[in-house]
Amino acid sequence: MQAIWKGAISFGMVTIPIKVYSATEEKDISFRQVHVADGGRIRYKRVCSECGEEVPYSDIGKGYEMADGRMVVLEPDDFADLPLSSKKVIDVLEFVPADQVDPLYLGKSYYLAADGGPGGKPYVLLRDALEGSELYALVKVALRSRESLGLLRTHDNVLVLQVMLWPDEVRDSAFAAPPEDVEIRKQEKAMAESYIDTLRGEFDPDQYHDEYRQALEQVVEAKAAGVPMPETEEEEPEGAEVVDLVAALRASVEAAKARRAGGGASADGEPAKKAAPAKKAPAAKKAAPAKKTAAAKKAPAKKTAAKKATKKSA
């Protein structure tokens, strides 16, 4: 794997030479834009608005448009000469409690590897000091043509750099808040808490899978082979309005308990879907709780991946 950045961690008077590697990769299925009539690929030309000529990628630079319309063209050397202390150094600013960092600020993750033999001991020193401390190292770093705040933490005996957004990059959430006059009864809150407690578990990401991507792969394979699409079961919604929240949540709790008692997984080994109780909940206004529980246990078989792909792409 190729390092995307080389520099050092400045940890007080200690300097730790490191290499930075992307810790994650996207697994989305990529599509080409094509002409529907014959499947030919759609290609775009980079044309200069001034001279009208097509410009090769090697001749394309970065420009900043001023308020008066002037264009300031920046060369690679302009970026290399930026007067930033964080250009080649991950500077530790302070250590902050992990529970005070809102995940809203977190961005892409990077693995940090000690660069060379001398960097091994200070690397391990910082890693072991952070491990179990419930603290993150708040840092500043210039990475991929921009300076960012970041967090240093540990993961599987490796230091991880978690790039953060600046405070002014997080939008005000006031517009999304519900009306202040909405009232929740104690029974409703108690049932909601009971449902949450029923589904409480240890975080194990390996038991979840990207079913949408699997669905797209099935669709592509079926079309490539010229065979019919996999058949799907139509699941009719029972209505979006919930009249009795307590009854709906009670039914959800009972369904969740039944699912966990049965192993918590479907016949094909996939984890049971948590969305099923929510879809059945509206029926509480039509049936007594006892009948509702039975209905929840007989929830329709999960849709095949192809059906999900069809709905989502629509």
C-alpha positions, 0 to 999 in steps of 0.5 A: 500500500502506498503512503499518501503523506510523510511527516512527523508527529510533534509530541511535546519535545518528542518527534515521531516520524510517520507515514500516513495511509488511507484506513478506508476504501469505498466499495460502491459499484461504479457506473459509466454514463452511456448512450442508451440507444447503443451503449456507447460511453459518453465522454467529456472534453475539457475545453477552455472558455477563452480560446475554445481549445481542448486542454490536456489534463497536464495543462490544467491548473488551479485558479481562484476567482476574485470578487472583481472577476479576476482569476488568480492561477496558482502553481504547485510551488505556491502550495508547497511554499505555504507558511504552515507549521502543520505542512509536514508535522502533525502537531498535538495541541491538547488531549481531550476526553473522548466522550466530548467529541461529537461524531458529527465532526469526524471525517476520513480515517488514516493509519499512521505507521512509524517511518523507520527504526528510530520512530518505533519507540516514540510511536509505541510510547504515544500509542500505549499512553493513549490506550485506555486513557479515554483521551484523544490527542487533538491535532492540526495537520495539513493533508490533501491541500487543506489544513484540518483539525484531527484526532489521534487515537488507537485501533488494533495497536495502531495510531489512527488519525481521524480528520475533523471538520472545522466548526464553521463547516458544520451547519446549524441544526435548528431548522431540523428541530421539531416544534417545541410544543410536541408532548411525549407521555411517560408511557410512550417514553418508557416503551421507547426506552424498553425497545431500545433496551431490548435491542441493546447489544455489542457492536459487531460490524462484521454481521452487517452487509451492504445489501444494496450493493449485492442487489446491484451486482445481481441485477448486473449479472442477470442482465449480462447473462440475459436471464430474468431478474430474480423474483421478489415478494411485494410488501404492501405498506400498512400506512405511515400514520401511527395513532397509538405509539404505546401499542405500536412500541409494545408490539415492536418490543414483543417482536424484537424479543421473539426475534432475539429468542429465535437467534436474531438471524434470518434463514440465510444467516443474515442478521434479522432486520430491525426495520420489520417491527417499525413497519408492522407498528402502525397496525396496532390501531387495527388489532389488539396487542396479543394479535399484533404480536403474532402478526409481528412474528409472521413478518413477511420474508425479507425482500430480495436484494434485487427489489431493494435495488429497484426501489432505491434506484427509482 
